[in-house]
């Protein structure tokens, strides 16, 4: 299993670059940059490309914030800077970010994802790029004049097949990831969720998967810690904060993909109570409602033997990469502990 690190997109980029270098020395395989309404992801991805030597460099970009062509160019640029280490993460985000921050209607999310994946692979192969969506102007191949005609990428990308990882939780997004993407990233995954609520969408998507694509790779993330005592207690508190934030605050009472996914894992009652507290402004109450069973299911915390068992469970479900959450206290030590647990197992 590969070990990754999610950086805090609210942290100063210079600090994030230093943290990534330390994580690389501790055995980290990938570094990921999220993007919501903090700093943009590509700026830091470029710095990481220049400032690290061997880690994969991923950024999860909302498909609504850039044109498909620009997303393709951005991934190609990071791949060139890093010598072929880029990973393009894509997600729809949600109305809170798309409409509240970018001012773009949150419409046809699966269509947007499908369009961006197709456009990126077309551009990286240096074929004529045509995008039939609500923002670009659709033009048939060979038609149009001047600046309006379809074009292909002038530069030659380092790789024509940069890996694409789709971050998705809703059944439609999971199906699309299994059909089209190189990888799928469900937040808060567990073996029970992958083999239970998500099993059918994964199977439906794989039926339509292009045989030329490699088997779907699965990435997930969690607050992690190997050990006990005060440090483990701090990690469990961090997990409670993170779970309460996503389940309670990353959406509305009507729409919250994170809440729906965790509820489907057997925590429907807890999720409803957490959402009520968070949306009423009672953040501390929301965190207190995240019980030990939720932390045990959604985080990777405990003595080395227990962590080794959790990693084996995730691997059995198909998870190939575990990303240490940005909320993890001392993530560099957590990465080193995970490496030891993997070697011990």
C-alpha positions in Angstrom: 0.0 0.0 0.0 1.2 3.5 -0.9 1.1 6.2 1.7 0.1 9.8 0.8 -0.3 13.1 2.5 -3.0 15.7 2.1 -1.8 19.2 2.6 -3.9 21.9 4.3 -5.0 24.3 1.5 -5.5 27.1 4.1 -1.9 26.8 5.4 0.9 29.1 4.0 2.3 27.4 0.9 5.9 27.8 2.0 5.0 25.8 5.2 3.2 23.2 3.1 6.3 22.8 0.8 8.5 22.2 3.9 6.1 19.7 5.3 6.0 17.8 2.0 9.8 17.5 1.9 9.8 16.1 5.4 7.0 13.7 4.5 9.0 12.6 1.5 12.0 11.8 3.7 9.7 9.8 6.0 8.6 7.5 3.1 5.6 9.3 1.7 4.7 8.3 -1.9 2.2 11.0 -2.9 1.3 14.5 -1.8 -2.1 15.9 -2.5 -3.4 19.5 -2.6 -7.1 20.1 -2.2 -8.9 23.2 -3.4 -12.0 24.8 -2.0 -12.0 28.6 -1.1 -8.4 28.8 0.2 -5.3 29.0 -1.9 -5.5 27.5 -5.4 -4.0 24.0 -5.9 -1.9 24.4 -9.0 0.4 27.1 -7.6 1.5 24.8 -4.8 1.6 21.8 -7.1 4.1 23.7 -9.2 6.2 24.4 -6.2 6.0 20.8 -5.1 7.1 19.7 -8.6 10.3 21.8 -8.3 10.8 21.1 -4.6 10.5 17.3 -4.3 12.3 14.5 -6.1 10.2 11.3 -6.1 6.6 11.8 -4.8 3.6 11.8 -6.9 1.9 15.2 -7.0 -1.8 15.4 -7.0 -4.4 18.1 -6.8 -8.1 17.7 -6.6 -9.6 20.4 -8.8 -13.3 21.2 -9.0 -14.5 20.7 -12.6 -16.5 23.9 -12.5 -13.7 26.3 -11.7 -11.8 26.0 -15.0 -12.5 25.2 -18.5 -11.7 21.6 -19.5 -8.9 22.8 -21.7 -7.2 24.7 -18.9 -7.5 21.7 -16.6 -5.7 19.6 -19.2 -3.0 22.3 -19.6 -2.5 22.6 -15.9 -2.0 18.9 -15.4 0.4 18.7 -18.4 2.4 21.6 -16.9 2.8 20.0 -13.5 3.7 16.7 -15.1 6.4 18.4 -17.2 7.8 20.3 -14.2 7.9 17.1 -12.1 9.3 14.7 -14.7 6.1 12.7 -15.0 4.8 12.6 -11.4 1.5 14.4 -11.7 -1.8 12.9 -10.8 -5.0 14.8 -11.8 -7.7 14.6 -9.1 -11.1 15.8 -10.2 -14.3 16.4 -8.3 -17.6 18.2 -8.6 -17.3 19.7 -5.1 -20.7 21.0 -4.1 -23.1 23.9 -4.3 -21.5 25.6 -1.3 -18.2 26.0 -3.2 -19.3 26.1 -6.8 -22.2 28.5 -6.4 -21.2 30.3 -3.2 -17.6 30.9 -4.1 -17.2 30.6 -7.9 -20.6 31.9 -8.7 -21.2 29.1 -11.2 -24.5 27.1 -11.4 -24.0 23.6 -9.9 -25.6 21.9 -12.9 -25.0 18.5 -14.7 -22.2 17.5 -12.4 -21.7 14.0 -14.0 -21.7 15.6 -17.4 -19.1 18.1 -16.4 -16.9 15.3 -15.0 -17.3 13.1 -18.1 -16.5 16.1 -20.3 -13.4 17.1 -18.4 -12.0 13.5 -18.4 -12.5 13.1 -22.1 -11.1 16.6 -22.9 -7.9 16.0 -20.9 -7.1 12.7 -22.5 -7.8 14.1 -25.9 -5.6 17.1 -25.3 -2.7 15.0 -23.8 -2.8 12.8 -27.0 -2.5 16.0 -29.0 -5.8 15.3 -30.8 -8.3 18.0 -31.8 -10.1 19.1 -28.7 -13.9 19.6 -28.9 -15.9 20.3 -25.8 -19.7 20.2 -25.9 -20.6 21.9 -22.6 -22.4 25.0 -21.3 -19.3 27.2 -21.1 -17.1 26.5 -24.2 -18.6 27.0 -27.7 -19.1 23.6 -29.4 -17.7 23.3 -32.9 -17.6 20.2 -35.1 -14.2 19.1 -36.2 -12.7 21.1 -39.0 -15.3 23.9 -38.7 -14.9 27.5 -37.4 -12.6 30.2 -38.5 -9.9 32.2 -36.8 -9.7 31.9 -33.0 -12.9 29.9 -33.0 -11.7 26.7 -34.7 -11.0 23.5 -32.8 -7.3 23.2 -31.8 -4.9 20.7 -30.4 -2.2 21.2 -27.8 0.8 22.8 -29.3 3.3 21.5 -26.8 3.9 17.8 -26.4 3.1 16.6 -22.9 5.6 14.4 -21.0 2.9 11.7 -20.8 -0.3 11.3 -22.8 -1.8 9.3 -20.0 -1.6 11.3 -16.8 -3.5 9.3 -14.2 -7.0 10.8 -13.4 -8.5 10.1 -10.0 -12.1 11.0 -9.4 -13.2 12.0 -5.9 -16.8 10.9 -5.6 -19.2 9.7 -2.9 -22.6 9.7 -4.6 -23.6 6.6 -6.6 -23.5 8.4 -10.0 -20.0 9.7 -9.4 -18.8 6.3 -8.2 -20.2 4.7 -11.3 -18.5 7.3 -13.5 -15.2 6.8 -11.7 -15.3 3.0 -12.2 -16.2 3.5 -15.9 -13.7 6.2 -16.9 -11.1 7.1 -14.4 -7.8 5.6 -13.5 -8.6 5.9 -9.8 -11.4 6.6 -7.4 -11.1 8.5 -4.1 -13.9 8.1 -1.6 -13.4 10.1 1.6 -14.0 8.2 4.8 -13.9 4.8 3.1 -14.1 1.5 5.0 -14.1 -2.1 3.8 -17.7 -2.4 4.7 -18.6 0.7 2.6 -16.6 -0.4 -0.5 -18.1 -3.9 -0.4 -21.5 -2.7 0.7 -23.2 0.6 -0.3 -20.6 1.3 -3.0 -20.4 -2.2 -4.4 -23.2 -1.9 -7.0 -22.2 1.5 -8.4 -18.6 0.1 -8.8 -19.9 -3.0 -10.5 -22.1 -1.0 -12.8 -19.3 1.3 -13.8 -16.8 -1.5 -14.4 -19.2 -3.1 -16.9 -18.8 -0.1 -19.1 -15.1 0.4 -18.5 -12.7 0.6 -21.5 -10.6 -2.7 -21.5 -7.6 -0.5 -22.4 -7.7 1.1 -19.0 -5.9 -0.6 -16.1 -8.0 -1.9 -13.2 -9.5 0.9 -11.1 -7.1 2.0 -8.3 -8.7 3.1 -5.0 -7.4 5.9 -2.8 -8.9 7.0 0.5 -7.8 9.3 3.3 -8.1 9.4 7.1 -6.7 10.9 10.2 -3.9 8.5 11.2 -1.8 7.7 14.2 0.2 4.6 15.3 0.5 4.4 19.1 -1.4 5.2 22.2 -1.3 7.8 25.0 -1.9 11.6 24.6 -0.8 11.6 21.0 -3.4 9.0 20.1 -6.0 11.0 22.0 -5.1 14.1 20.1 -5.5 12.2 16.8 -9.0 10.9 17.9 -10.0 14.5 18.7 -8.7 15.6 15.3 -10.8 12.8 13.7 -13.9 14.0 15.5 -13.3 17.6 14.3 -12.8 16.4 10.7 -15.8 14.1 10.6 -18.1 16.7 12.2 -16.9 19.3 9.7 -17.6 17.2 6.6 -20.8 15.5 7.9 -22.2 18.6 9.5 -20.9 21.7 7.6 -19.9 20.8 4.0 -23.4 21.1 2.6 -26.9 22.1 3.5 -29.7 20.3 5.3 -30.9 19.1 2.0 -27.6 18.3 0.2 -24.5 16.9 1.8 -22.7 14.1 0.0 -20.4 13.4 2.9 -23.3 13.1 5.3 -25.1 10.7 2.9 -22.1 8.5 2.5 -21.3 8.2 6.2 -25.0 7.6 7.0 -25.0 4.7 4.5 -22.2 3.1 6.5 -24.6 2.6 9.5 -24.5 6.0 11.1 -27.7 7.6 9.9 -28.9 8.7 13.3 -25.5 10.1 14.3 -25.2 12.0 11.0 -28.6 13.6 11.4 -27.7 14.8 14.9 -24.3 16.1 13.9 -25.8 18.0 11.0 -28.4 19.6 13.1 -25.8 20.8 15.6 -23.4 22.1 13.0 -26.0 23.9 10.9 -27.3 25.5 14.1 -23.8 26.9 14.8 -23.1 24.5 17.7 -19.7 23.3 16.4 -18.5 21.8 19.7 -21.7 19.9 20.1 -21.3 18.5 16.6 -17.9 17.2 17.4 -19.0 15.7 20.7 -21.7 13.7 18.8 -19.0 11.9 16.8 -18.8 8.7 18.9 -15.9 6.3 19.3 -17.5 3.8 16.8 -17.5 6.5 14.1 -13.8 7.3 14.8 -12.9 3.7 14.8 -14.6 3.2 11.4 -13.4 6.3 9.6 -9.9 6.9 11.1 -6.8 4.8 11.3 -5.6 5.2 14.9 -4.3 2.7 17.4 -1.5 0.4 18.4 0.7 -1.0 15.6 -1.1 -4.4 15.5 -4.5 -2.7 15.2 -3.4 -0.3 12.6 -1.8 -3.2 10.6 -5.2 -5.0 10.7 -7.0 -1.8 9.5 -4.6 -1.5 6.6 -5.1 -5.1 5.7 -8.9 -4.6 5.7 -8.6 -1.6 3.4 -6.2 -3.5 1.1 -8.6 -6.5 1.0 -11.3 -4.0 -0.2 -9.0 -2.8 -3.0 -7.5 0.3 -1.5 -4.0 0.8 -2.9 -3.2 4.3 -1.4 -4.0 5.7 2.1 -3.6 9.4 2.3 -2.9 10.9 5.7 -5.4 13.6 6.4 -4.3 17.2 6.7 -6.0 17.2 10.1 -3.6 14.6 11.5 -1.4 15.9 14.4 2.3 15.5 13.3 1.6 13.9 9.9 5.3 13.1 9.3 5.4 10.9 12.4 2.1 9.4 11.4 3.6 8.5 7.9 6.6 6.9 9.5 4.4 4.9 11.9 2.3 3.7 9.0 5.4 2.6 7.2 6.4 0.6 10.2 3.0 -1.0 10.5 3.0 -2.0 6.9 6.5 -3.6 7.3 5.4 -5.3 10.5 2.3 -6.7 8.9 
